[in-house]
Every structure is written in C-alpha cells, then in structure tokens.
Amino acid sequence: MSLRSAVAAPFQQKGTESMPESEFVVALSLDRDWFSPDQAERLVDLATGQGLLARDDETDEVLAEFDPSAVEIPEDFVPDESVLQEQSTFEKLLDKVVSAGTDKQTAVAEINDLQGRLGVTIETAAVVYARRRGVDASAEAAEAREELKAES
C-alpha cells in the first residue's frame, strides 16, 4: 500500500491526475524529501510497471491510473525505501486484493488455503483468489504464466 500512497501524494499535492514527469520526481525528491531524484525515477518505473502510472511520451507527463484523491495518506506518512524494490507477483496481487477491501491477514490465510486445496503455486492461487473477488489480475496472471514457463 505504501507504493500507492507514495504515488498518490504528488497528485494530491497538485490536485491533479497528471503532471510532467520531472515535476512528479521533484515532488517526491525535493518537496517531500522522501527519495533522491534517481530513486524517484525508479519509483516512476516501478509504478508504471505495476499499472499505477502511465507515461504519455508526447507530453512527457505521468498519469495516475487510479484515483489519487481516494488514497488516504496519514499525516506522518514516509514511504520506506523497500517500495523501490521489485515486488513479486504474489505481493502485487496481495496489494491489489487489500486495496479492494480485503484484510491482508485474511487474504494471505485464504490464499494459502486455496493453494493447498488446489495444489498450485502461490501465485496461481493468488490469481484465482483475486479473480473470485472481482479484482483484475490479468497482468499478474500473465506474469505467473511466464514464471512457470521459465521454471520448466
């Protein structure tokens, strides 16, 4: 959830859902002092890869792919540098399910149970779990498929 909060903060600050990428980086690095400029650019890459941001190459802007105003950011929120690490397919799905309103501990327990009952990988169980709750898991399903192919 902290990646979504970190991405939402500059948009909330400006009251918009799009802005120049350079302005987004400045908001995270200089305005808030959360990351170095290089780290803020890495965050843009990660958020784009996870479908939180889209880049408009013509205007050099980043666009929120979710409603940033709907994200509650605590007053004392400071993202941990761990948000800059690549998330596993399972972690991405878990974040999506939690963002959709399922308690994290409940989701983990139910995904583990589903994995045991179906005899599949944790990623596959998480895809099935997300889809059963109406959460779009198509990108993560493709990732899980590719991971399975790579392991074969």
C-alpha positions as CSV (number, residue, x, y, z in Angstrom):
1,M,0.0,0.0,0.0
2,S,2.9,2.4,0.6
3,L,3.8,2.4,-3.1
4,R,0.2,3.6,-4.0
5,S,0.4,6.2,-1.2
6,A,3.8,7.5,-2.4
7,V,2.5,7.7,-6.0
8,A,-0.7,9.4,-4.9
9,A,1.0,12.1,-2.8
10,P,2.3,14.3,-5.6
11,F,-1.1,14.2,-7.4
12,Q,-2.9,15.1,-4.2
13,Q,-0.5,17.9,-3.5
14,K,-1.2,19.4,-7.0
15,G,-4.9,18.4,-7.1
16,T,-4.5,16.7,-10.5
17,E,-4.3,13.2,-12.0
18,S,-1.5,14.0,-14.5
19,M,1.7,16.1,-14.4
20,P,5.1,16.4,-16.1
21,E,7.3,13.5,-15.0
22,S,10.0,16.0,-13.9
23,E,7.5,17.7,-11.6
24,F,6.5,14.3,-10.2
25,V,10.1,13.5,-9.5
26,V,10.7,16.9,-7.9
27,A,7.6,16.5,-5.7
28,L,9.0,13.2,-4.3
29,S,12.6,14.1,-4.0
30,L,12.9,17.9,-3.2
31,D,9.4,18.9,-2.0
32,R,8.9,15.9,0.3
33,D,12.5,14.7,0.7
34,W,11.3,11.1,0.5
35,F,13.8,9.9,-2.2
36,S,16.8,11.0,-4.2
37,P,15.9,12.1,-7.7
38,D,17.3,8.8,-9.0
39,Q,15.1,6.8,-6.5
40,A,12.1,8.9,-7.5
41,E,12.7,8.0,-11.2
42,R,12.9,4.3,-10.1
43,L,9.6,4.7,-8.3
44,V,8.1,6.0,-11.6
45,D,9.4,3.0,-13.4
46,L,8.0,0.6,-10.8
47,A,4.7,2.3,-10.6
48,T,4.4,2.2,-14.3
49,G,5.2,-1.5,-14.4
50,Q,2.6,-2.1,-11.8
51,G,-0.1,-0.2,-13.6
52,L,-0.3,2.7,-11.1
53,L,1.1,5.2,-13.6
54,A,1.1,5.6,-17.3
55,R,3.6,7.7,-19.3
56,D,2.5,10.0,-22.1
57,D,5.6,10.2,-24.2
58,E,4.2,13.0,-26.3
59,T,3.7,15.4,-23.4
60,D,6.3,13.8,-21.1
61,E,3.7,13.5,-18.4
62,V,2.8,10.8,-15.9
63,L,-0.9,10.0,-15.5
64,A,-2.4,8.3,-12.4
65,E,-4.1,5.0,-13.4
66,F,-6.2,5.2,-10.2
67,D,-8.0,7.9,-8.3
68,P,-5.2,9.5,-6.2
69,S,-7.7,11.5,-4.2
70,A,-9.3,8.3,-2.9
71,V,-6.0,7.3,-1.2
72,E,-5.8,8.2,2.4
73,I,-2.2,9.3,3.3
74,P,-1.5,9.6,7.0
75,E,-0.1,13.0,8.0
76,D,3.2,11.4,9.2
77,F,3.5,9.0,6.2
78,V,7.0,8.5,4.9
79,P,7.5,5.6,2.5
80,D,10.1,3.1,3.2
81,E,12.9,2.5,0.6
82,S,11.6,-1.0,0.3
83,V,8.9,0.4,-2.0
84,L,11.7,0.7,-4.6
85,Q,12.3,-3.0,-4.7
86,E,10.6,-5.1,-7.3
87,Q,7.5,-6.8,-5.9
88,S,6.8,-10.5,-6.6
89,T,3.7,-11.4,-8.5
90,F,2.2,-12.6,-5.2
91,E,2.9,-9.3,-3.5
92,K,1.4,-7.4,-6.3
93,L,-1.8,-9.5,-6.2
94,L,-1.9,-9.2,-2.4
95,D,-1.7,-5.4,-2.6
96,K,-4.5,-5.3,-5.2
97,V,-6.8,-7.5,-3.1
98,V,-6.0,-5.5,0.1
99,S,-6.7,-2.2,-1.8
100,A,-10.0,-3.7,-2.9
101,G,-11.0,-4.1,0.7
102,T,-9.9,-7.5,2.0
103,D,-7.9,-7.7,5.2
104,K,-4.3,-8.6,4.5
105,Q,-4.1,-11.3,7.1
106,T,-7.3,-12.9,5.9
107,A,-6.2,-12.7,2.3
108,V,-2.9,-14.4,3.0
109,A,-4.6,-17.2,5.0
110,E,-7.3,-17.8,2.4
111,I,-4.7,-17.8,-0.5
112,N,-2.6,-20.3,1.4
113,D,-5.6,-22.5,2.0
114,L,-6.6,-22.2,-1.7
115,Q,-3.1,-23.1,-2.7
116,G,-3.1,-26.3,-0.6
117,R,-6.6,-27.4,-1.8
118,L,-5.8,-26.8,-5.5
119,G,-2.2,-28.0,-5.4
120,V,-0.9,-25.0,-7.4
121,T,1.8,-22.3,-6.9
122,I,1.1,-19.4,-4.5
123,E,1.0,-17.0,-7.5
124,T,-1.7,-19.1,-9.2
125,A,-3.7,-19.4,-6.0
126,A,-3.5,-15.6,-5.6
127,V,-4.7,-15.0,-9.2
128,V,-7.7,-17.3,-8.6
129,Y,-8.4,-15.6,-5.3
130,A,-8.2,-12.1,-6.8
131,R,-10.5,-13.0,-9.7
132,R,-13.0,-14.5,-7.4
133,R,-13.2,-11.2,-5.6
134,G,-13.6,-9.2,-8.8
135,V,-10.1,-7.9,-8.8
136,D,-8.4,-7.5,-12.2
137,A,-5.4,-9.9,-12.2
138,S,-4.8,-10.3,-15.9
139,A,-1.3,-8.7,-15.8
140,E,-0.2,-10.8,-12.8
141,A,-1.7,-14.0,-14.4
142,A,0.5,-13.4,-17.4
143,E,3.5,-12.9,-15.1
144,A,2.7,-16.1,-13.2
145,R,2.4,-18.0,-16.5
146,E,5.8,-16.6,-17.7
147,E,7.3,-17.6,-14.3
148,L,6.0,-21.1,-14.7
149,K,7.4,-21.4,-18.2
150,A,10.8,-20.2,-17.0
151,E,10.8,-22.8,-14.3
152,S,10.1,-25.7,-16.7
